[in-house]
């Protein structure tokens, strides 16, 4: 292969080894040099020179929890995120139905907790807004959905499934059954269009790789396989959420699905917004329930054991404190049998992990379990006046998503969006992790940035020490940003440590405050291939 070198000059390069760097050399898709432009030109006299014009260059972001096709369906279909009322939700449904003739109307994003009515659309209201149409409208957390009568009539045994209601939303098993039917009504062309729209949108935000969290109750195998075969340029690592009870079954499932690992949205419980997260104590606003449990401790341990023995990552979706506790107990059983180092070598994961106790954190850190978390959840639902407090009360409600406590104890953090639950917007995600709505729970910009780059690559099983950096030898996976002032800072509620001193040579990041605009992506490159150009 002929040697081809590109030299980026006149920029601001995020590099731990050379924080004052203004130039970056890339040879055959690999970072070959970083430093000042004068030396770069001397060392690479035949390079193709690109003037950055003062732009900021960082490693490309990685989003560790996405649902690509679902995100795309929101982009090209009925987007209900931020709809201010039930009436407006129904109006948008009616307009969409009038102008689209698809077999199923697939919408997402409504959140009744933000509406004056504080109530979801009923079946009768959907039928009136879209007469005769099959309608599937998932709540923002995708753990319940409003479904029309024509769609419900397609679901065998729906009325007998747990979580069924004739007029209210479907949850638990009833929701999974309805989602499966709605999903199968989507055509290959619809899925492909949605997939391309989602990956284009992801690349336009400086994200070069994602972890697709699929499963039989989420995307289905057909969509999962189509996505893994799709050559867009944004790298997709597939996580399949289906439990196994033996090494042989795990190997077979990996072969059948083409998955990178057996985890992601392997549900132990549901979500707080839909009252399906599994709690130790009842919900404050609905004392009749403590949520739902999908797996037993024994099933969790069997899955972890099987994956550990064949050398592959395991993982689970956990949100409520009872679900986290069950996962910790399951990991503990395997650690007792195979040893903590065997678990740590695999880098098993917990997705979301919102209600972590200090004891949970201590144990997870000792076993090297990675917390794949979503700062956008706290931004949406945290604080003293948010959904968490409404559902859980003030004591529990402000304790969720303890990023600082987990990081301080040695839990490796990796950040994602859970798109389309929250948007793929990495700088907003970093900002949310820094500006946590509970004082003392935020982390530094540098730690949040690392959890979205190097930490995210590690969470995907890449442990070469280079992925997610712009050091020589690293893959040329980077983003170019139009941004103003850079700075080195600590969380707003922490002591300013020595590392904020310019003399410490810590690389600077954009200002993450209310009056500073977020960076705008100019170009995204993955392994030397341009995947987005503004």
HELIX and SHEET records of a PDB file:
HELIX    1   1 UNK A   37  UNK A   43  1                                   7    
HELIX    2   2 UNK A   68  UNK A   76  1                                   9    
HELIX    3   3 UNK A   86  UNK A   99  1                                  14    
HELIX    4   4 UNK A  112  UNK A  114  5                                   3    
HELIX    5   5 UNK A  123  UNK A  129  1                                   7    
HELIX    6   6 UNK A  149  UNK A  152  1                                   4    
HELIX    7   7 UNK A  158  UNK A  160  5                                   3    
HELIX    8   8 UNK A  172  UNK A  184  1                                  13    
HELIX    9   9 UNK A  188  UNK A  203  1                                  16    
HELIX   10  10 UNK A  221  UNK A  229  1                                   9    
HELIX   11  11 UNK A  247  UNK A  257  1                                  11    
HELIX   12  12 UNK A  297  UNK A  310  1                                  14    
HELIX   13  13 UNK A  321  UNK A  338  1                                  18    
HELIX   14  14 UNK A  340  UNK A  346  1                                   7    
HELIX   15  15 UNK A  358  UNK A  366  1                                   9    
HELIX   16  16 UNK A  375  UNK A  381  1                                   7    
HELIX   17  17 UNK A  387  UNK A  397  1                                  11    
HELIX   18  18 UNK A  403  UNK A  409  1                                   7    
HELIX   19  19 UNK A  426  UNK A  434  1                                   9    
HELIX   20  20 UNK A  445  UNK A  451  1                                   7    
HELIX   21  21 UNK A  454  UNK A  459  1                                   6    
HELIX   22  22 UNK A  498  UNK A  500  5                                   3    
HELIX   23  23 UNK A  502  UNK A  504  5                                   3    
SHEET    1   A 4 UNK A  30  UNK A  35  0                                        
SHEET    2   A 4 UNK A  23  UNK A  27 -1                                        
SHEET    3   A 4 UNK A   5  UNK A   9 -1                                        
SHEET    4   A 4 UNK A  48  UNK A  51  1                                        
SHEET    1   B 5 UNK A  12  UNK A  13  0                                        
SHEET    2   B 5 UNK A  56  UNK A  59  1                                        
SHEET    3   B 5 UNK A 478  UNK A 482 -1                                        
SHEET    4   B 5 UNK A 520  UNK A 526 -1                                        
SHEET    5   B 5 UNK A 529  UNK A 533 -1                                        
SHEET    1   C 3 UNK A  61  UNK A  66  0                                        
SHEET    2   C 3 UNK A 207  UNK A 214  1                                        
SHEET    3   C 3 UNK A 235  UNK A 240  1                                        
SHEET    1   D 5 UNK A  78  UNK A  79  0                                        
SHEET    2   D 5 UNK A 104  UNK A 110  1                                        
SHEET    3   D 5 UNK A 134  UNK A 139  1                                        
SHEET    4   D 5 UNK A 144  UNK A 147 -1                                        
SHEET    5   D 5 UNK A 170  UNK A 171 -1                                        
SHEET    1   E 4 UNK A 315  UNK A 318  0                                        
SHEET    2   E 4 UNK A 349  UNK A 352  1                                        
SHEET    3   E 4 UNK A 370  UNK A 373  1                                        
SHEET    4   E 4 UNK A 413  UNK A 415  1                                        
SHEET    1   F 2 UNK A 486  UNK A 487  0                                        
SHEET    2   F 2 UNK A 509  UNK A 510 -1                                        
END                                                                             
